[in-house]
Amino acid sequence: MATMAQEIALMKKDIETLGEDVKEINDKLDRLMIKLLDPDEGLVVRVNKNTERLDERDKNLAGWMRDVRDFHYMKKWKSTVTKALWGLYAAVVGYIVKLIFW
């Protein structure tokens, strides 16, 4: 009979421990829900802000790509003008040398 009383006492202790664990899990779950659903800093708000930012980026992407294309055209034009100026400088120096020595 003593073993039966001991087993019941042990089961009662286990049930109390289990109840404390459930309360702790509920507290953690509550904190997690607050972090997820907080209207100012929650995960849902961050995801929505990120989605809005991506939508805005997609709207402006065509303009940015046009600007990048224009930039590459400008670089190509600058390269061509630089080559032409070097040719012009060489011609001017050659003409000056011709005037001096002939």
Beta strands, then each sheet from edge to edge (+ up, - down):
end
